[in-house]
Amino acid sequence: MNAVSKRWPRRRTYGSRLARNAAIAGYLFISPWLIGFLCLTLGPMIASLYFSLTKYGMLDMPRWVGLGNYSELLEDAEFWQSLKVTSIYTFSSVPLHLMFGFMVALMLNQNAIRSLSLFRTVYYLPAVVSGVAVAVLWAWIFQPKAGILNGVLALVGIKGPMWLLDPTWALPAMIVMSLWGVGGGMVIYLAGLQGIPTVYYEAASIDGANAWQRFWAVTVPMMTSVLFFNLIMGIVGSFQVFTQAYVMTRGGPMDATLFYILYLYVTAFRRFRMGYASAMAWILFVVILAVTSLVIKSSSAWVYYAGETIKA
Amino acid sequence: MVLHLIVIAGAAVVLVPFFWMLSSSLKREIDVFRIPPQFIPSPVVWVNYPEALSSHPWGLFLANTLIIVCTTMFGALLSNSLVAFGFARVRFPLRGLWFLVVLATMMLPRQVTLIPLYMLFRNLGWLDTFKPLIVPSYFASAFYIFLLRQFMMTIPIEMDDAARIDGCNVFSIYWRIVLPLCKPALGTVAIFSFMGAWNDFFGPLIYLNDPDKRTLALGLKSLAGWVVSSGPPRWAVVMAMSFLVMLPCLILFFFTQRYFIQGVVITGVKG
C-alpha cells in the first residue's frame, strides 16, 4: 500500500453534527406550537372548509351540498346585516381608537405634563377589565332613564336617546363603549413616542422647522410602524366582537347590533347549523385576509421602518 | 395649561364608569332609579354586596374559574417559553418560515376554527368539562411566543456560550440560564393569560353546560339576566357583583403595572 495515495476516510465535520442536533432540538422546542398548529389550527381550518360544503346538524353526519351554504348565505338578510353591522363598527371604532389613543399619547408626552405615570395608569385602567362585567356596567351606563350618560346629558339640556333600545343608537353606543379602552393603545404610542431619538427633533429645529412641521416631518413618520401594527390588530380584534353584543343587546334592537360572530354563534349553537356556520366562518376569514392584505399592501406607501436591522 | 386641562378632563371621563359602578352598588334599589341620577349615594348602603353574594354559589364559580385560570397560566408559561426559546436561540431549518406562520396566526380569528374544534372536543368526550378551555394553552400561542422571543433575543448570547463551555446541553441552557433571566417577560405572560382566562366568556359559554361548572363570567351573566329584554335586572346588586368580579384584575394591575405596560409595549412597539 502506497502511504501517499492512501485516502483520508471522509469524516463529517463537527459543524454538521452540531447542525443536525440543533435541528432536532429546535423542532423539539417548538413542537408544542407545531403540534398545536397542525391539530388545533390548520387541521380545524381545513375541516371547517369541508364542513362549509356540507349540511351538518348536531346529531347526524355531514351531508355534501357543495356550494349550497354559500349561495344560501348570499340570500340571507341576517348575514348581510351582520356583515354591515360589523363593518360599520370596524371602520368607525378602529380609526377612532387609533386617533384618540395617539392624541392622548401625544398630549401626555409633552414635557409640561407632571405625574405622567399616574395619568398613564388612569387611562390604561379600562383595558385591564373586560368581559361580562364591563358589558353589564356599560349597559347600566346606557340605561335611558337612570343611567349616568343620559343623566349627564340632561345636565347640559340634551335629552339623550334610548341608546341600546334604539336601533339608530345601539351601534354608536357600542362604539362609544369601545373608546373607553383607548388607554390600551395609548401606552403603546406613548412608548413609541418616547423612543423617537431627540436628535431628529433637534436637526429639524436647526433646519428651521416649527412645532407643526416637526410633528409631520419627524413624529408621524417615526410612528407609522407602530400605528400600522395597531391598525392590523385593531381590525382583526374588532371583527371578533361577541360578549358585548350577547350580553347587552342580544343583537337587537331589530338586529342593529347583530355582530358577525354573534350571528355565527346563533347559527351554530342555537340553530345547530354547523355547515352553514362553517361557511360563515370561512367568509370571515377571507374578509379579514382581504382587508389585512390591503392594509399591508398599502403600508409600503406610508409606513416607515426606522433603521430596523433585526427583522423577524 | 390647556393641554393639562384636557388630559385631566379625559382622565376624569375615563374614571367615571368605575365610580358610577361603585356608587350604584352602594345605593338602595329605589335610589338607583332616581332621576336625575345621584352621583354620590345617600344613604350609603352595603346590603347589595351580601345580597349579590348569596344569589349564586359564587364560591363554586370562583373555584371553577381559579382551576381554569391557574392551569391555563401554567400551560402558557411552560409551552410558550419552550417554543420562544426554540425560535430565539436554536438554529433549525425553516425556522424563519415557521415564525412567519406564527405571526400569521396572530391575525387568525378564533372563530374560524371554532366549529371543528367543538366537534373535535365532542368526539373526545370533553364537552362539559374544563379540558377544552385548558388544553389549548399547553400548545403555545402566537402572541406570547412573539413576546417571549423578542425578550429572549435581548439576552446576551455569551451567557449561552459560557454555559455550553461548562457542558450544558441546550435544554439546560433553556432551563437554567435563559428562563430565569426571562422573569419580567414571563411575568407579563402570566398576567395576560390570567386576565384572558378570568374574563373569558365565549369559551365557557360554548363548552360548559352543567350549572355547577360555571365560571364567574357565566355566573355574572346569569345574575344580570338578559339586560334589555326580560325585565330590568337588580342593577345595584349586579353592579356590586360586577365590581367584585373586576376587583382581582384591578388589584393585580396595581401591583404589577410595570409588567402590564411592558408587555403591551414590547409587542406593540416592536411589532
Boltz contact constraints between the chains, C-beta under 6 A:
constraints:
  - contact:
      token1: [A, 22]
      token2: [B, 90]
      max_distance: 6.0
  - contact:
      token1: [A, 22]
      token2: [B, 91]
      max_distance: 6.0
  - contact:
      token1: [A, 22]
      token2: [B, 92]
      max_distance: 6.0
  - contact:
      token1: [A, 23]
      token2: [B, 92]
      max_distance: 6.0
  - contact:
      token1: [A, 23]
      token2: [B, 93]
      max_distance: 6.0
  - contact:
      token1: [A, 25]
      token2: [B, 90]
      max_distance: 6.0
  - contact:
      token1: [A, 25]
      token2: [B, 170]
      max_distance: 6.0
  - contact:
      token1: [A, 26]
      token2: [B, 86]
      max_distance: 6.0
  - contact:
      token1: [A, 26]
      token2: [B, 90]
      max_distance: 6.0
  - contact:
      token1: [A, 26]
      token2: [B, 92]
      max_distance: 6.0
  - contact:
      token1: [A, 27]
      token2: [B, 92]
      max_distance: 6.0
  - contact:
      token1: [A, 29]
      token2: [B, 82]
      max_distance: 6.0
  - contact:
      token1: [A, 29]
      token2: [B, 85]
      max_distance: 6.0
  - contact:
      token1: [A, 29]
      token2: [B, 86]
      max_distance: 6.0
  - contact:
      token1: [A, 29]
      token2: [B, 90]
      max_distance: 6.0
  - contact:
      token1: [A, 30]
      token2: [B, 83]
      max_distance: 6.0
  - contact:
      token1: [A, 30]
      token2: [B, 86]
      max_distance: 6.0
  - contact:
      token1: [A, 32]
      token2: [B, 79]
      max_distance: 6.0
  - contact:
      token1: [A, 32]
      token2: [B, 83]
      max_distance: 6.0
  - contact:
      token1: [A, 32]
      token2: [B, 139]
      max_distance: 6.0
  - contact:
      token1: [A, 32]
      token2: [B, 140]
      max_distance: 6.0
  - contact:
      token1: [A, 33]
      token2: [B, 83]
      max_distance: 6.0
  - contact:
      token1: [A, 33]
      token2: [B, 140]
      max_distance: 6.0
  - contact:
      token1: [A, 36]
      token2: [B, 139]
      max_distance: 6.0
  - contact:
      token1: [A, 40]
      token2: [B, 136]
      max_distance: 6.0
  - contact:
      token1: [A, 41]
      token2: [B, 113]
      max_distance: 6.0
  - contact:
      token1: [A, 44]
      token2: [B, 113]
      max_distance: 6.0
  - contact:
      token1: [A, 44]
      token2: [B, 116]
      max_distance: 6.0
  - contact:
      token1: [A, 44]
      token2: [B, 117]
      max_distance: 6.0
  - contact:
      token1: [A, 45]
      token2: [B, 113]
      max_distance: 6.0
  - contact:
      token1: [A, 47]
      token2: [B, 116]
      max_distance: 6.0
  - contact:
      token1: [A, 48]
      token2: [B, 116]
      max_distance: 6.0
  - contact:
      token1: [A, 107]
      token2: [B, 3]
      max_distance: 6.0
  - contact:
      token1: [A, 107]
      token2: [B, 7]
      max_distance: 6.0
  - contact:
      token1: [A, 110]
      token2: [B, 3]
      max_distance: 6.0
  - contact:
      token1: [A, 112]
      token2: [B, 1]
      max_distance: 6.0
  - contact:
      token1: [A, 119]
      token2: [B, 11]
      max_distance: 6.0
  - contact:
      token1: [A, 122]
      token2: [B, 11]
      max_distance: 6.0
  - contact:
      token1: [A, 123]
      token2: [B, 14]
      max_distance: 6.0
  - contact:
      token1: [A, 128]
      token2: [B, 249]
      max_distance: 6.0
  - contact:
      token1: [A, 128]
      token2: [B, 253]
      max_distance: 6.0
  - contact:
      token1: [A, 129]
      token2: [B, 246]
      max_distance: 6.0
  - contact:
      token1: [A, 129]
      token2: [B, 249]
      max_distance: 6.0
  - contact:
      token1: [A, 130]
      token2: [B, 199]
      max_distance: 6.0
  - contact:
      token1: [A, 131]
      token2: [B, 199]
      max_distance: 6.0
  - contact:
      token1: [A, 131]
      token2: [B, 201]
      max_distance: 6.0
  - contact:
      token1: [A, 131]
      token2: [B, 217]
      max_distance: 6.0
  - contact:
      token1: [A, 132]
      token2: [B, 201]
      max_distance: 6.0
  - contact:
      token1: [A, 132]
      token2: [B, 217]
      max_distance: 6.0
  - contact:
      token1: [A, 132]
      token2: [B, 220]
      max_distance: 6.0
  - contact:
      token1: [A, 132]
      token2: [B, 221]
      max_distance: 6.0
  - contact:
      token1: [A, 133]
      token2: [B, 242]
      max_distance: 6.0
  - contact:
      token1: [A, 133]
      token2: [B, 245]
      max_distance: 6.0
  - contact:
      token1: [A, 133]
      token2: [B, 246]
      max_distance: 6.0
  - contact:
      token1: [A, 136]
      token2: [B, 224]
      max_distance: 6.0
  - contact:
      token1: [A, 136]
      token2: [B, 238]
      max_distance: 6.0
  - contact:
      token1: [A, 136]
      token2: [B, 242]
      max_distance: 6.0
  - contact:
      token1: [A, 137]
      token2: [B, 17]
      max_distance: 6.0
  - contact:
      token1: [A, 137]
      token2: [B, 21]
      max_distance: 6.0
  - contact:
      token1: [A, 137]
      token2: [B, 242]
      max_distance: 6.0
  - contact:
      token1: [A, 139]
      token2: [B, 227]
      max_distance: 6.0
  - contact:
      token1: [A, 140]
      token2: [B, 235]
      max_distance: 6.0
  - contact:
      token1: [A, 146]
      token2: [B, 33]
      max_distance: 6.0
  - contact:
      token1: [A, 146]
      token2: [B, 37]
      max_distance: 6.0
  - contact:
      token1: [A, 148]
      token2: [B, 20]
      max_distance: 6.0
  - contact:
      token1: [A, 148]
      token2: [B, 37]
      max_distance: 6.0
  - contact:
      token1: [A, 151]
      token2: [B, 36]
      max_distance: 6.0
  - contact:
      token1: [A, 151]
      token2: [B, 37]
      max_distance: 6.0
  - contact:
      token1: [A, 164]
      token2: [B, 228]
      max_distance: 6.0
  - contact:
      token1: [A, 187]
      token2: [B, 261]
      max_distance: 6.0
  - contact:
      token1: [A, 187]
      token2: [B, 264]
      max_distance: 6.0
  - contact:
      token1: [A, 188]
      token2: [B, 264]
      max_distance: 6.0
  - contact:
      token1: [A, 188]
      token2: [B, 265]
      max_distance: 6.0
  - contact:
      token1: [A, 188]
      token2: [B, 268]
      max_distance: 6.0
  - contact:
      token1: [A, 191]
      token2: [B, 265]
      max_distance: 6.0
  - contact:
      token1: [A, 191]
      token2: [B, 269]
      max_distance: 6.0
  - contact:
      token1: [A, 192]
      token2: [B, 269]
      max_distance: 6.0
  - contact:
      token1: [A, 226]
      token2: [B, 269]
      max_distance: 6.0
  - contact:
      token1: [A, 229]
      token2: [B, 271]
      max_distance: 6.0
  - contact:
      token1: [A, 236]
      token2: [B, 107]
      max_distance: 6.0
  - contact:
      token1: [A, 240]
      token2: [B, 109]
      max_distance: 6.0
  - contact:
      token1: [A, 242]
      token2: [B, 202]
      max_distance: 6.0
  - contact:
      token1: [A, 243]
      token2: [B, 201]
      max_distance: 6.0
  - contact:
      token1: [A, 248]
      token2: [B, 227]
      max_distance: 6.0
  - contact:
      token1: [A, 249]
      token2: [B, 228]
      max_distance: 6.0
  - contact:
      token1: [A, 261]
      token2: [B, 111]
      max_distance: 6.0
  - contact:
      token1: [A, 268]
      token2: [B, 115]
      max_distance: 6.0
  - contact:
      token1: [A, 274]
      token2: [B, 115]
      max_distance: 6.0
  - contact:
      token1: [A, 277]
      token2: [B, 115]
      max_distance: 6.0
  - contact:
      token1: [A, 278]
      token2: [B, 115]
      max_distance: 6.0
  - contact:
      token1: [A, 281]
      token2: [B, 111]
      max_distance: 6.0
  - contact:
      token1: [A, 281]
      token2: [B, 112]
      max_distance: 6.0
  - contact:
      token1: [A, 285]
      token2: [B, 112]
      max_distance: 6.0
  - contact:
      token1: [A, 292]
      token2: [B, 107]
      max_distance: 6.0
  - contact:
      token1: [A, 312]
      token2: [B, 99]
      max_distance: 6.0
